[in-house]
């Protein structure tokens, strides 16, 4: 059978595309997932279904380790390799993530438009943000009430002592109270929106696929590893895949990659789309020379800080350790809300933890191949802090985080973070070295198949996801963001898939 649409990857984008494109009963859709499928809420393993199972090793219990690709990446030349968790299961990373449901801000989309992507204004994005969500707390012009993904916030009465102390300490430093983090003008400290009603991780599998699985025009194949896109000259015709060691071929009039910001560029390059000279050295037959594939890796570098608790931490059973965030603009920065801090209480090892994130980095990295073997993970080089402005802002943020924890409003932690002392904290060079050694990721990798004008040598796709130089091939996932939005990426990728679904139906 030749399908109308073949979608590779069932994650934050792929599940949305499959649901929306199959609304037309005359359109046949094949959705392929490399990991297992769980067709009902009852079938979901608890590790995926529920959030917050604090383990004895101090794990925050917010990611599903058993359903992960197991990628490793390079943060800086000084740091050890870091874990790069990506969901390998129906729903993709939306089934395994920490469920922060935050939107990009208007300035993010203004930049996309300035790069020639004129259909990506914030007003247009807002339409699809609203379409995708059901916000249980806020009903106004900026929020949806009947979308597939359920969002909610913790009330002040539900906050842990550590979350409340963090909130009060941030307020004492002059930061605004931000009741609605997803309001376009929001900045300051407030409750983080989560897509986990009743502690259920409300993935795109639950929100978009579970109720439509009986559609006769929708086929879902799981445990199916796609290793090559098939072409007839420059026209995509299908994919080659592996199921339990057996090769299968699937054909379609249109192929859509929603494999994520790591696997989508990897699959393009394995299929012959990328830097021709580079591919030939690996023994890959080039289809089209597109050197920008895998470049422009954007992300949010994170500095993990951990303090010994000054008081006994005792969380209620399955109580969330993550509740409150701070977003603000660095001193002398033109990038609004470029810093993000989130606090956590961990009862297993009696620590207070904070993630300090640079949410508008200037540095960029890359995804490259080391071999033509599709089963070998690509080389993930974040190249963090290649720009001094990034390092300066992170340095200031780490110092502010320490000041917030040491304020009179915060009585739950002792002295300096683990591995830190006054000699490190007070000296720029020492702190730079400490940051470059200890940095890891907030897991929002984006930009590796950049969206832009056809004549932009740094772009891979146009603003509708069409891959340059070939026909009938699109990409719809975080890889096509020109830059990482100043937010966790899940909500924005869902929004993007909603929008491009409509673009496809409109003939774009």
C-alpha positions in Angstrom: 0.0 0.0 0.0 1.1 3.5 -0.8 0.0 5.9 1.9 -0.8 9.6 1.4 1.4 10.5 4.4 4.1 8.6 6.2 5.2 10.1 9.5 8.5 9.0 11.1 8.3 9.5 14.9 5.2 9.6 17.1 6.4 12.3 19.6 5.3 15.9 20.3 5.0 16.6 16.6 4.3 13.2 14.9 1.3 12.2 17.0 -0.3 15.6 16.4 0.3 15.4 12.6 -1.1 11.9 12.5 -4.3 12.9 14.4 -4.9 16.1 12.3 -4.1 14.7 8.9 -6.2 11.6 9.4 -9.3 13.8 10.2 -9.9 13.6 6.5 -11.2 10.1 6.0 -10.0 10.1 2.4 -6.4 10.6 3.6 -4.4 7.6 4.6 -1.7 8.1 7.3 1.0 5.8 8.5 2.7 6.7 11.8 5.9 4.8 12.5 7.5 4.7 16.0 10.9 3.2 16.9 9.8 2.3 20.4 6.8 0.3 21.9 3.2 1.3 21.6 0.7 1.4 24.5 -2.8 1.9 23.1 -4.6 2.8 26.3 -4.0 4.6 29.5 -4.4 1.3 31.4 -1.6 -0.3 29.4 0.9 2.4 30.1 3.8 1.4 32.5 3.8 3.5 35.6 7.2 4.9 34.7 5.5 6.6 31.7 2.0 7.1 33.0 3.0 8.9 36.3 5.4 11.6 37.3 7.4 11.9 40.5 8.7 8.6 41.8 11.7 9.8 43.9 14.2 7.0 44.0 16.6 6.0 46.7 19.5 7.4 44.6 18.0 10.9 44.7 16.6 10.9 41.2 13.8 13.4 40.9 11.7 10.7 39.2 10.6 12.9 36.3 11.9 10.9 33.4 11.2 7.4 32.1 14.7 5.9 31.8 13.5 2.5 30.4 12.1 4.1 27.2 15.1 6.2 26.1 17.5 6.3 23.2 20.4 6.5 25.5 22.2 9.2 23.7 25.4 10.9 25.0 26.6 14.4 24.1 29.6 16.7 24.5 28.8 19.9 26.3 32.2 21.6 26.3 35.8 20.5 25.9 36.2 20.5 29.7 33.1 18.6 30.7 32.5 14.9 30.8 30.0 13.5 28.3 26.4 14.2 29.4 23.2 12.2 29.1 20.8 13.3 26.4 17.5 11.7 27.2 15.1 11.3 24.3 11.9 9.2 24.5 11.8 6.0 22.5 8.1 5.1 22.9 4.7 6.1 21.6 4.4 9.9 22.3 8.2 10.3 22.1 9.8 12.6 24.7 6.3 13.9 25.6 5.9 10.5 27.3 9.1 10.7 29.2 9.8 14.4 30.1 9.3 16.5 33.2 6.0 18.0 31.8 6.8 21.7 32.0 4.3 23.2 29.6 5.7 26.6 28.8 5.3 28.6 25.7 7.8 30.7 23.7 7.5 34.4 24.1 6.6 37.0 21.4 10.2 38.0 20.8 11.0 34.4 19.8 8.5 34.5 16.9 9.5 38.1 15.9 12.9 36.7 15.2 11.5 33.8 13.2 9.6 36.3 11.1 12.6 38.5 10.6 14.4 35.5 9.1 11.7 35.3 6.4 9.2 32.9 8.1 6.4 35.4 7.8 3.6 32.9 8.8 5.2 32.4 12.2 4.1 35.6 13.9 3.3 35.3 17.6 -0.4 36.0 16.9 -0.5 33.0 14.6 1.5 30.9 17.0 -0.9 31.9 19.8 -3.9 30.5 17.8 -2.3 27.1 17.7 -1.0 27.2 21.3 -4.6 27.8 22.3 -5.9 25.0 20.0 -3.6 22.5 21.6 -4.4 23.1 25.3 -7.1 22.8 27.9 -5.9 25.1 30.7 -7.6 24.1 34.0 -6.7 27.3 35.8 -6.9 30.3 33.4 -9.6 31.1 31.0 -8.9 34.2 28.9 -7.9 35.4 25.5 -4.5 33.7 25.8 -5.5 30.2 26.8 -7.4 27.3 25.3 -10.1 25.4 27.1 -10.9 22.4 24.9 -7.6 21.3 23.4 -6.0 17.8 23.7 -3.3 18.6 26.2 -4.4 19.4 29.8 -2.3 22.1 31.6 -2.5 23.2 35.3 -0.5 24.8 38.1 0.3 24.2 41.7 -1.6 26.5 44.1 0.3 28.2 46.9 -1.4 25.9 49.4 0.3 23.0 47.6 3.8 24.3 47.6 6.6 22.7 49.6 8.4 24.8 52.1 11.4 24.9 49.8 9.3 26.1 46.8 7.6 28.8 49.0 10.9 30.0 50.4 12.3 30.2 46.9 9.3 32.2 45.8 9.6 34.6 48.8 13.3 35.0 48.3 12.9 35.9 44.6 10.3 38.4 45.5 12.7 40.0 48.0 15.1 40.5 45.2 12.5 42.6 43.3 11.3 40.0 40.9 7.6 40.2 39.8 5.0 37.8 40.9 4.1 35.8 37.7 0.8 34.0 38.2 0.6 33.1 34.5 4.0 32.0 33.2 2.4 31.6 29.7 1.1 35.2 29.5 3.0 36.9 26.6 4.2 39.6 28.9 5.1 37.4 31.8 8.4 37.6 33.7 9.4 36.9 37.3 8.6 34.1 39.7 5.6 31.9 39.8 4.1 28.4 39.5 5.2 26.4 36.5 2.4 25.1 34.2 2.5 21.3 33.9 0.7 18.9 31.6 0.0 16.3 34.3 -3.5 16.3 35.6 -3.8 13.9 38.6 -0.1 13.2 38.2 -0.6 11.6 34.8 2.0 12.7 32.2 -0.5 13.9 29.5 1.6 13.1 26.4 0.6 13.5 22.8 -0.1 9.8 22.7 -2.8 10.2 25.4 -4.0 13.6 24.2 -4.0 13.1 20.4 -3.9 9.4 19.6 -5.8 7.4 22.2 -9.3 8.5 21.1 -8.7 8.1 17.3 -7.0 4.7 17.0 -10.1 3.2 15.5 -9.8 5.4 12.4 -9.6 3.1 9.4 -7.3 5.5 7.6 -4.7 5.7 10.4 -2.1 2.9 10.8 0.4 2.9 13.7 3.5 0.7 13.5 5.7 0.4 16.6 9.1 -1.1 17.3 10.0 0.0 13.8 13.4 1.6 13.2 13.6 3.7 10.1 17.1 3.8 8.8 16.8 5.4 5.3 14.5 7.6 3.3 13.9 6.3 -0.2 14.1 8.5 -3.3 13.2 8.4 -6.9 15.8 10.9 -8.2 14.9 13.9 -6.0 11.4 12.8 -4.9 10.9 11.0 -1.6 8.9 7.9 -2.1 9.0 6.1 1.3 11.4 4.7 3.9 13.3 1.5 4.6 12.9 0.2 8.2 13.9 -2.6 10.5 11.4 -4.6 12.6 13.0 -7.2 14.8 15.9 -7.7 12.4 13.7 -7.9 9.3 13.9 -5.2 6.6 10.6 -3.6 5.5 9.8 -0.9 2.9 6.9 1.5 3.2 5.9 3.8 0.4 4.0 7.1 0.5 3.2 10.1 -1.6 4.5 12.4 1.2 7.2 11.6 3.8 7.3 13.7 7.1 10.2 13.4 9.5 9.2 14.1 13.1 12.0 12.1 14.6 13.4 15.0 16.7 16.3 17.4 16.6 18.8 14.5 16.8 17.3 11.8 14.6 15.8 13.9 11.9 19.2 15.4 10.7 20.8 12.0 11.3 18.2 10.3 9.0 18.6 13.0 6.3 22.4 12.5 6.2 22.1 8.7 6.2 19.8 9.1 3.2 22.2 11.3 1.3 21.0 14.8 2.1 23.8 16.9 3.7 27.3 18.0 3.0 28.2 16.0 -0.1 32.0 15.8 0.6 31.4 14.7 4.2 28.9 12.1 3.2 31.1 10.6 0.5 33.9 10.1 3.0 31.5 8.0 5.0 30.5 5.9 2.0 27.1 7.5 1.8 25.8 8.2 -1.8 24.8 11.8 -1.9 21.3 12.7 -3.1 21.4 16.5 -2.6 24.1 18.8 -1.3 22.8 20.6 1.8 25.6 21.4 4.2 23.3 23.1 6.7 21.8 19.7 7.8 22.8 19.1 11.4 24.3 22.5 12.0 22.8 25.3 14.2 22.2 23.1 17.2 20.5 25.3 19.8 19.7 24.4 23.4 19.5 25.7 26.9 22.7 24.9 28.9 22.0 24.1 32.5 24.1 24.5 35.6 22.9 22.0 38.2 23.4 23.3 41.8 22.9 21.2 44.9 22.9 22.2 48.6 22.7 20.0 51.7 19.3 20.6 53.3 19.4 22.5 56.6 16.1 21.0 57.7 14.5 17.6 57.2 12.8 17.3 53.8 9.7 15.3 54.0 7.5 15.2 50.8 4.1 13.7 50.7 3.7 10.5 48.7 4.2 11.4 45.0 4.4 15.1 45.8 6.0 17.1 43.0 9.6 18.2 43.8 9.3 20.8 40.9 6.7 23.6 41.4 8.1 27.1 41.0 10.3 28.9 38.4 12.0 32.2 38.0 12.5 33.9 34.6 14.2 37.2 34.2 16.4 39.2 31.9 20.1 39.4 32.5 21.8 42.7 33.2 22.9 44.4 29.9 21.0 41.8 27.9 18.7 42.6 25.0 17.1 39.1 25.3 14.1 39.2 27.5 13.7 36.3 29.9 17.0 34.8 28.9 17.6 33.2 32.4 15.5 30.4 34.0 15.8 28.9 37.4 13.8 26.0 38.9 14.0 24.8 42.5 13.5 21.2 43.7 13.3 19.4 47.1 14.7 15.9 47.1 13.8 13.8 50.1 15.8 10.8 49.1 19.2 12.4 49.7 18.0 15.5 51.7 19.2 18.0 49.2 17.9 21.3 47.7 18.6 21.4 44.0 18.4 24.2 41.4 18.7 24.2 37.7 20.1 27.5 36.4 19.5 27.8 32.6 20.6 30.1 29.9 17.4 30.2 27.8 18.8 32.4 25.0 22.3 31.2 24.2 24.3 32.7 21.3 26.6 29.6 21.0 25.5 26.8 18.7 26.6 23.3 18.1 26.1 20.5 15.6 24.9 16.9 14.9 27.3 14.9 12.7 27.8 11.3 11.7 30.8 9.3 12.5 29.8 6.3 10.4 27.2 5.3 7.8 25.8 2.8 10.4 22.3 3.9 11.3 22.5 2.1 14.6 25.5 4.2 15.8 24.3 7.4 17.5 25.3 10.6 15.8 27.9 12.9 17.3 26.1 15.5 19.5 28.3 18.5 20.1 26.5 21.3 22.0 29.5 23.7 21.9 28.2 25.5 25.0 29.8 28.9 26.0 31.6 29.4 22.7 30.4 33.0 23.1 31.7 35.0 26.0 28.3 36.7 26.4 26.8 33.3 27.2 29.5 32.7 29.9 29.1 36.1 31.5 25.3 35.7 31.8 25.6 32.2 33.2 28.2 33.4 35.7 26.0 36.2 36.9 23.0 33.8 37.2 24.9 31.3 39.3 25.9 34.0 41.7 22.4 35.3 41.9 21.1 31.7 42.6 23.5 31.4 45.5 22.4 34.8 46.8 18.7 33.8 46.5 19.4 30.6 48.5 21.4 32.4 51.2 18.8 35.2 51.7 17.0 35.6 55.0 13.8 34.3 53.3 15.4 30.9 52.5 16.2 28.8 55.5 16.3 25.4 53.9 19.8 25.1 52.7 23.4 25.4 54.0 26.4 27.3 52.8 27.6 26.9 49.3 26.4 24.4 46.7 28.3 21.1 46.6 31.6 21.5 44.9 31.5 25.3 45.2 33.3 27.6 47.6 34.1 31.4 47.9 37.3 31.1 46.0 35.4 29.7 43.0 32.3 31.9 43.3 34.1 35.2 43.7 36.7 34.9 40.9 35.5 35.2 37.3 38.1 32.8 35.9 37.6 30.2 38.5 33.9 30.3 38.1 34.2 30.2 34.3 36.2 27.0 34.6 33.7 25.5 37.1 30.8 26.3 34.8 32.4 24.9 31.7 33.2 21.7 33.6 29.8 21.2 35.3 27.4 22.3 32.6 24.8 19.9 31.3 21.5 20.4 29.4 17.9 21.3 30.1 17.1 18.9 27.2 15.6 21.3 24.7 17.8 20.6 21.7 16.6 22.4 18.6 17.5 24.1 15.3 19.4 21.3 13.5 17.3 21.5 10.4 16.7 25.2 10.5 13.6 26.9 8.9 14.2 29.8 6.7 14.2 31.3 3.2 15.2 29.1 0.3 18.2 31.3 -0.5 19.4 31.2 3.1 22.5 29.0 3.1 22.0 28.1 6.8 18.4 26.8 6.3 17.3 23.2 5.6 13.5 23.7 5.2 11.1 26.4 4.3 8.6 27.8 6.7 6.2 24.9 6.0 8.8 22.3 6.7 9.5 21.4 3.1 13.1 20.2 2.7 15.1 22.3 0.2 16.2 20.7 -3.1 13.9 17.6 -2.9 10.2 16.9 -3.3 7.6 15.3 -1.1 9.7 15.5 2.0 9.0 17.6 5.1 10.4 17.9 8.6 8.1 18.9 11.5 9.8 18.9 14.9 12.1 21.0 17.1 14.9 20.7 14.6 13.2 23.3 12.3 13.2 26.0 14.9 15.6 28.8 13.8 16.5 29.2 17.4 15.4 27.5 20.6 12.4 29.3 22.1 12.8 30.8 25.6 10.8 28.0 27.1 10.7 24.3 27.5 10.1 23.0 23.9 7.3 20.5 24.2 4.4 23.0 24.1 5.9 24.8 21.1 6.6 21.7 19.1 3.0 20.6 19.6 1.9 24.1 18.5 4.2 23.9 15.4 2.7 20.5 14.4 -0.9 21.9 14.8 0.1 24.9 12.5 1.8 22.8 9.8 -1.0 20.3 9.8 -3.3 23.2 8.7 -0.6 24.4 6.3 -0.6 21.0 4.6 -4.3 20.9 4.4 -4.2 24.3 2.8 -1.8 23.1 0.1 1.4 24.7 1.4 
